[in-house]
Each structure stands twice: as C-alpha cells, then as structure tokens.
Amino acid sequence: MAAFLDCDLDRRRAARALGVHPNTVDNRLARTTELTGLDPRTTRGVQLFGAAFAIRRQPQPRLETPRHAHVR
C-alpha cells in the first residue's frame, strides 16, 4: 500500500519498486479493500490511507522511566 502511494498510484511503478508483477499489486490492493473496507484506488481511500501513513511515519515519543522509580 505504501509503495502504491509513494509511486503516485501507478501500479506498474509500484510493482517495479516491490519487484513483483503488476497483477500482484492489484491483488494486494483488492485484499487491502477486503480487510479495511476502504478502496485505496478511490479519492477517499487515498486520503485516509495517506493520512494514516503520515501519522505512522511520525517519530514515536520515547517513554522514559522517572529517575525516582525503583525497578526490581
């Protein structure tokens, strides 16, 4: 899915980037639709998946243990 978005929705370019046949990209996109109920080939799907990937790519905050916490 990320490769499809990164390749500007060009399934052939995405296939080359992934080293697979373009039909494999189609099958994976169809499976994504089955699993999520969102079609990544639609405007709505592109927007929602793009937003999800943008959020996921943000650096995750580090959880630090307070200095006074005692670990046993």
GULUMNU-972000 format. One record per residue: x negated, y, z of N, C-alpha, C in turn; residue in one letter; chain. Coordinates in nm, 2 decimals, always signed. Each point is the difference from the previous one (the first is absolute). Layout:
BEGIN
n_xx:X n_yy:Y n_zz:Z ca_xx:X ca_yy:Y ca_zz:Z c_xx:X c_yy:Y c_zz:Z r:A c:A;
...
This chain:
BEGIN
n_xx:-0.08 n_yy:-0.12 n_zz:+0.00 ca_xx:+0.08 ca_yy:+0.12 ca_zz:+0.00 c_xx:-0.09 c_yy:+0.13 c_zz:+0.00 r:M c:A;
n_xx:-0.10 n_yy:+0.00 n_zz:+0.08 ca_xx:-0.09 ca_yy:+0.11 ca_zz:+0.01 c_xx:-0.07 c_yy:+0.02 c_zz:-0.13 r:A c:A;
n_xx:-0.04 n_yy:-0.10 n_zz:-0.07 ca_xx:-0.07 ca_yy:+0.01 ca_zz:-0.13 c_xx:+0.10 c_yy:+0.06 c_zz:-0.10 r:A c:A;
n_xx:+0.12 n_yy:-0.05 n_zz:+0.00 ca_xx:+0.10 ca_yy:+0.06 ca_zz:-0.09 c_xx:+0.02 c_yy:+0.15 c_zz:+0.02 r:F c:A;
n_xx:+0.01 n_yy:+0.04 n_zz:+0.12 ca_xx:+0.01 ca_yy:+0.14 ca_zz:+0.03 c_xx:-0.13 c_yy:+0.08 c_zz:-0.04 r:L c:A;
n_xx:-0.11 n_yy:-0.06 n_zz:+0.04 ca_xx:-0.13 ca_yy:+0.06 ca_zz:-0.04 c_xx:-0.03 c_yy:+0.01 c_zz:-0.15 r:D c:A;
n_xx:+0.06 n_yy:-0.09 n_zz:-0.07 ca_xx:-0.01 ca_yy:+0.00 ca_zz:-0.15 c_xx:+0.11 c_yy:+0.08 c_zz:-0.07 r:C c:A;
n_xx:+0.07 n_yy:+0.09 n_zz:+0.08 ca_xx:+0.10 ca_yy:+0.08 ca_zz:-0.06 c_xx:+0.12 c_yy:-0.08 c_zz:-0.06 r:D c:A;
n_xx:+0.03 n_yy:-0.11 n_zz:+0.06 ca_xx:+0.11 ca_yy:-0.08 ca_zz:-0.04 c_xx:-0.02 c_yy:-0.07 c_zz:-0.13 r:L c:A;
n_xx:-0.13 n_yy:-0.01 n_zz:-0.04 ca_xx:-0.03 ca_yy:-0.07 ca_zz:-0.13 c_xx:-0.04 c_yy:-0.15 c_zz:+0.04 r:D c:A;
n_xx:+0.09 n_yy:-0.09 n_zz:-0.04 ca_xx:-0.01 ca_yy:-0.14 ca_zz:+0.04 c_xx:-0.13 c_yy:-0.06 c_zz:-0.06 r:R c:A;
n_xx:-0.03 n_yy:+0.04 n_zz:-0.12 ca_xx:-0.12 ca_yy:-0.06 ca_zz:-0.07 c_xx:-0.13 c_yy:+0.05 c_zz:+0.07 r:R c:A;
n_xx:+0.00 n_yy:+0.13 n_zz:+0.04 ca_xx:-0.12 ca_yy:+0.05 ca_zz:+0.07 c_xx:-0.01 c_yy:-0.07 c_zz:+0.14 r:R c:A;
n_xx:+0.11 n_yy:-0.01 n_zz:+0.06 ca_xx:+0.01 ca_yy:-0.07 ca_zz:+0.13 c_xx:-0.05 c_yy:-0.14 c_zz:-0.01 r:A c:A;
n_xx:+0.04 n_yy:-0.07 n_zz:-0.10 ca_xx:-0.04 ca_yy:-0.14 ca_zz:-0.03 c_xx:-0.15 c_yy:-0.01 c_zz:-0.02 r:A c:A;
n_xx:-0.06 n_yy:+0.10 n_zz:-0.08 ca_xx:-0.14 ca_yy:+0.00 ca_zz:-0.01 c_xx:-0.08 c_yy:+0.03 c_zz:+0.13 r:R c:A;
n_xx:+0.06 n_yy:+0.09 n_zz:+0.08 ca_xx:-0.07 ca_yy:+0.03 ca_zz:+0.13 c_xx:+0.01 c_yy:-0.12 c_zz:+0.09 r:A c:A;
n_xx:+0.10 n_yy:-0.08 n_zz:-0.01 ca_xx:+0.02 ca_yy:-0.11 ca_zz:+0.09 c_xx:-0.07 c_yy:-0.13 c_zz:-0.06 r:L c:A;
n_xx:-0.03 n_yy:+0.00 n_zz:-0.13 ca_xx:-0.06 ca_yy:-0.11 ca_zz:-0.06 c_xx:+0.11 c_yy:-0.11 c_zz:-0.02 r:G c:A;
n_xx:+0.12 n_yy:+0.04 n_zz:-0.03 ca_xx:+0.11 ca_yy:-0.10 ca_zz:-0.03 c_xx:+0.07 c_yy:+0.04 c_zz:-0.13 r:V c:A;
n_xx:+0.09 n_yy:-0.09 n_zz:-0.04 ca_xx:+0.08 ca_yy:+0.02 ca_zz:-0.12 c_xx:+0.11 c_yy:+0.11 c_zz:+0.03 r:H c:A;
n_xx:+0.04 n_yy:+0.08 n_zz:-0.10 ca_xx:+0.11 ca_yy:+0.10 ca_zz:+0.03 c_xx:+0.13 c_yy:-0.07 c_zz:+0.05 r:P c:A;
n_xx:+0.02 n_yy:-0.12 n_zz:-0.05 ca_xx:+0.12 ca_yy:-0.07 ca_zz:+0.05 c_xx:+0.00 c_yy:-0.03 c_zz:+0.15 r:N c:A;
n_xx:-0.12 n_yy:-0.02 n_zz:+0.05 ca_xx:-0.02 ca_yy:-0.02 ca_zz:+0.14 c_xx:+0.04 c_yy:+0.13 c_zz:+0.08 r:T c:A;
n_xx:-0.04 n_yy:+0.11 n_zz:-0.05 ca_xx:+0.04 ca_yy:+0.13 ca_zz:+0.06 c_xx:+0.15 c_yy:+0.01 c_zz:+0.00 r:V c:A;
n_xx:+0.06 n_yy:-0.03 n_zz:-0.11 ca_xx:+0.15 ca_yy:+0.00 ca_zz:-0.01 c_xx:+0.06 c_yy:-0.09 c_zz:+0.11 r:D c:A;
n_xx:-0.05 n_yy:-0.12 n_zz:+0.01 ca_xx:+0.05 ca_yy:-0.10 ca_zz:+0.10 c_xx:-0.02 c_yy:+0.05 c_zz:+0.14 r:N c:A;
n_xx:-0.11 n_yy:+0.06 n_zz:+0.03 ca_xx:-0.03 ca_yy:+0.06 ca_zz:+0.13 c_xx:+0.09 c_yy:+0.11 c_zz:+0.03 r:R c:A;
n_xx:+0.03 n_yy:+0.09 n_zz:-0.10 ca_xx:+0.09 ca_yy:+0.11 ca_zz:+0.02 c_xx:+0.14 c_yy:-0.05 c_zz:+0.03 r:L c:A;
n_xx:+0.04 n_yy:-0.11 n_zz:-0.07 ca_xx:+0.13 ca_yy:-0.06 ca_zz:+0.02 c_xx:+0.01 c_yy:-0.06 c_zz:+0.14 r:A c:A;
n_xx:-0.10 n_yy:-0.06 n_zz:+0.04 ca_xx:-0.01 ca_yy:-0.06 ca_zz:+0.14 c_xx:+0.01 c_yy:+0.11 c_zz:+0.10 r:R c:A;
n_xx:-0.07 n_yy:+0.11 n_zz:-0.02 ca_xx:+0.01 ca_yy:+0.12 ca_zz:+0.09 c_xx:+0.14 c_yy:+0.05 c_zz:+0.01 r:T c:A;
n_xx:+0.07 n_yy:+0.00 n_zz:-0.11 ca_xx:+0.14 ca_yy:+0.04 ca_zz:+0.00 c_xx:+0.09 c_yy:-0.09 c_zz:+0.08 r:T c:A;
n_xx:-0.03 n_yy:-0.13 n_zz:-0.02 ca_xx:+0.08 ca_yy:-0.11 ca_zz:+0.08 c_xx:-0.02 c_yy:+0.02 c_zz:+0.15 r:E c:A;
n_xx:-0.13 n_yy:+0.02 n_zz:+0.04 ca_xx:-0.03 ca_yy:+0.01 ca_zz:+0.14 c_xx:+0.04 c_yy:+0.13 c_zz:+0.07 r:L c:A;
n_xx:+0.00 n_yy:+0.11 n_zz:-0.07 ca_xx:+0.03 ca_yy:+0.13 ca_zz:+0.06 c_xx:+0.13 c_yy:+0.06 c_zz:-0.04 r:T c:A;
n_xx:+0.06 n_yy:-0.05 n_zz:-0.11 ca_xx:+0.12 ca_yy:+0.06 ca_zz:-0.05 c_xx:-0.02 c_yy:+0.13 c_zz:-0.07 r:G c:A;
n_xx:-0.12 n_yy:+0.04 n_zz:-0.02 ca_xx:-0.04 ca_yy:+0.12 ca_zz:-0.07 c_xx:-0.08 c_yy:-0.04 c_zz:-0.13 r:L c:A;
n_xx:+0.04 n_yy:+0.06 n_zz:-0.11 ca_xx:-0.06 ca_yy:-0.03 ca_zz:-0.13 c_xx:-0.12 c_yy:+0.10 c_zz:-0.02 r:D c:A;
n_xx:-0.12 n_yy:-0.04 n_zz:+0.00 ca_xx:-0.11 ca_yy:+0.10 ca_zz:-0.01 c_xx:-0.01 c_yy:+0.05 c_zz:-0.14 r:P c:A;
n_xx:+0.08 n_yy:-0.04 n_zz:-0.09 ca_xx:+0.00 ca_yy:+0.06 ca_zz:-0.14 c_xx:+0.11 c_yy:+0.11 c_zz:-0.02 r:R c:A;
n_xx:+0.06 n_yy:+0.03 n_zz:+0.11 ca_xx:+0.10 ca_yy:+0.11 ca_zz:+0.00 c_xx:-0.06 c_yy:+0.13 c_zz:+0.07 r:T c:A;
n_xx:+0.06 n_yy:+0.11 n_zz:-0.03 ca_xx:-0.04 ca_yy:+0.13 ca_zz:+0.06 c_xx:+0.01 c_yy:-0.01 c_zz:+0.15 r:T c:A;
n_xx:+0.11 n_yy:-0.05 n_zz:+0.05 ca_xx:+0.01 ca_yy:-0.02 ca_zz:+0.15 c_xx:-0.10 c_yy:-0.09 c_zz:+0.06 r:R c:A;
n_xx:-0.02 n_yy:-0.11 n_zz:-0.07 ca_xx:-0.10 ca_yy:-0.10 ca_zz:+0.05 c_xx:-0.14 c_yy:+0.05 c_zz:+0.00 r:G c:A;
n_xx:-0.04 n_yy:+0.08 n_zz:-0.10 ca_xx:-0.13 ca_yy:+0.06 ca_zz:-0.01 c_xx:-0.02 c_yy:+0.10 c_zz:+0.11 r:V c:A;
n_xx:+0.10 n_yy:+0.08 n_zz:+0.03 ca_xx:-0.01 ca_yy:+0.09 ca_zz:+0.11 c_xx:-0.01 c_yy:-0.06 c_zz:+0.13 r:Q c:A;
n_xx:+0.08 n_yy:-0.10 n_zz:+0.03 ca_xx:+0.00 ca_yy:-0.07 ca_zz:+0.13 c_xx:-0.13 c_yy:-0.08 c_zz:+0.02 r:L c:A;
n_xx:-0.04 n_yy:-0.07 n_zz:-0.10 ca_xx:-0.12 ca_yy:-0.08 ca_zz:+0.01 c_xx:-0.13 c_yy:+0.09 c_zz:+0.01 r:F c:A;
n_xx:+0.01 n_yy:+0.11 n_zz:-0.08 ca_xx:-0.11 ca_yy:+0.10 ca_zz:+0.00 c_xx:-0.02 c_yy:+0.06 c_zz:+0.14 r:G c:A;
n_xx:+0.12 n_yy:+0.04 n_zz:+0.06 ca_xx:+0.00 ca_yy:+0.05 ca_zz:+0.14 c_xx:-0.06 c_yy:-0.10 c_zz:+0.10 r:A c:A;
n_xx:+0.05 n_yy:-0.12 n_zz:-0.01 ca_xx:-0.05 ca_yy:-0.11 ca_zz:+0.09 c_xx:-0.15 c_yy:-0.02 c_zz:-0.01 r:A c:A;
n_xx:-0.05 n_yy:+0.00 n_zz:-0.13 ca_xx:-0.14 ca_yy:-0.02 ca_zz:-0.01 c_xx:-0.08 c_yy:+0.12 c_zz:+0.05 r:F c:A;
n_xx:+0.05 n_yy:+0.12 n_zz:-0.02 ca_xx:-0.07 ca_yy:+0.12 ca_zz:+0.05 c_xx:-0.01 c_yy:+0.00 c_zz:+0.15 r:A c:A;
n_xx:+0.11 n_yy:-0.04 n_zz:+0.06 ca_xx:+0.00 ca_yy:-0.01 ca_zz:+0.15 c_xx:-0.10 c_yy:-0.11 c_zz:+0.04 r:I c:A;
n_xx:+0.01 n_yy:-0.12 n_zz:-0.07 ca_xx:-0.09 ca_yy:-0.11 ca_zz:+0.04 c_xx:-0.15 c_yy:+0.03 c_zz:-0.02 r:R c:A;
n_xx:-0.03 n_yy:+0.09 n_zz:-0.09 ca_xx:-0.14 ca_yy:+0.03 ca_zz:-0.03 c_xx:-0.06 c_yy:+0.11 c_zz:+0.10 r:R c:A;
n_xx:+0.09 n_yy:+0.06 n_zz:+0.08 ca_xx:-0.05 ca_yy:+0.09 ca_zz:+0.10 c_xx:-0.09 c_yy:-0.07 c_zz:+0.10 r:Q c:A;
n_xx:-0.10 n_yy:+0.07 n_zz:+0.05 ca_xx:-0.08 ca_yy:-0.06 ca_zz:+0.11 c_xx:+0.08 c_yy:-0.03 c_zz:+0.12 r:P c:A;
n_xx:-0.02 n_yy:-0.11 n_zz:+0.06 ca_xx:+0.08 ca_yy:-0.04 ca_zz:+0.12 c_xx:-0.08 c_yy:+0.06 c_zz:+0.12 r:Q c:A;
n_xx:+0.08 n_yy:+0.05 n_zz:+0.09 ca_xx:-0.06 ca_yy:+0.05 ca_zz:+0.12 c_xx:-0.06 c_yy:-0.11 c_zz:+0.09 r:P c:A;
n_xx:-0.12 n_yy:+0.03 n_zz:+0.06 ca_xx:-0.06 ca_yy:-0.10 ca_zz:+0.08 c_xx:+0.06 c_yy:+0.00 c_zz:+0.14 r:R c:A;
n_xx:+0.03 n_yy:-0.11 n_zz:+0.05 ca_xx:+0.05 ca_yy:-0.01 ca_zz:+0.14 c_xx:-0.11 c_yy:-0.01 c_zz:+0.09 r:L c:A;
n_xx:-0.02 n_yy:+0.09 n_zz:+0.09 ca_xx:-0.11 ca_yy:-0.01 ca_zz:+0.09 c_xx:+0.05 c_yy:-0.03 c_zz:+0.14 r:E c:A;
n_xx:-0.08 n_yy:-0.08 n_zz:+0.07 ca_xx:+0.03 ca_yy:-0.04 ca_zz:+0.14 c_xx:-0.04 c_yy:+0.12 c_zz:+0.09 r:T c:A;
n_xx:+0.09 n_yy:+0.04 n_zz:+0.09 ca_xx:-0.04 ca_yy:+0.11 ca_zz:+0.09 c_xx:-0.13 c_yy:-0.04 c_zz:+0.08 r:P c:A;
n_xx:-0.08 n_yy:+0.10 n_zz:+0.02 ca_xx:-0.13 ca_yy:-0.04 ca_zz:+0.07 c_xx:+0.02 c_yy:-0.05 c_zz:+0.14 r:R c:A;
n_xx:+0.11 n_yy:+0.04 n_zz:+0.06 ca_xx:+0.02 ca_yy:-0.05 ca_zz:+0.14 c_xx:+0.07 c_yy:-0.13 c_zz:+0.00 r:H c:A;
n_xx:+0.04 n_yy:-0.06 n_zz:-0.11 ca_xx:+0.07 ca_yy:-0.13 ca_zz:+0.00 c_xx:-0.10 c_yy:-0.11 c_zz:+0.03 r:A c:A;
n_xx:+0.04 n_yy:-0.09 n_zz:+0.08 ca_xx:-0.08 ca_yy:-0.11 ca_zz:+0.04 c_xx:+0.04 c_yy:-0.12 c_zz:-0.08 r:H c:A;
n_xx:-0.09 n_yy:-0.06 n_zz:-0.07 ca_xx:+0.03 ca_yy:-0.12 ca_zz:-0.08 c_xx:-0.06 c_yy:-0.12 c_zz:+0.07 r:V c:A;
n_xx:+0.08 n_yy:-0.10 n_zz:+0.02 ca_xx:-0.05 ca_yy:-0.12 ca_zz:+0.07 c_xx:-0.03 c_yy:-0.11 c_zz:-0.10 r:R c:A;
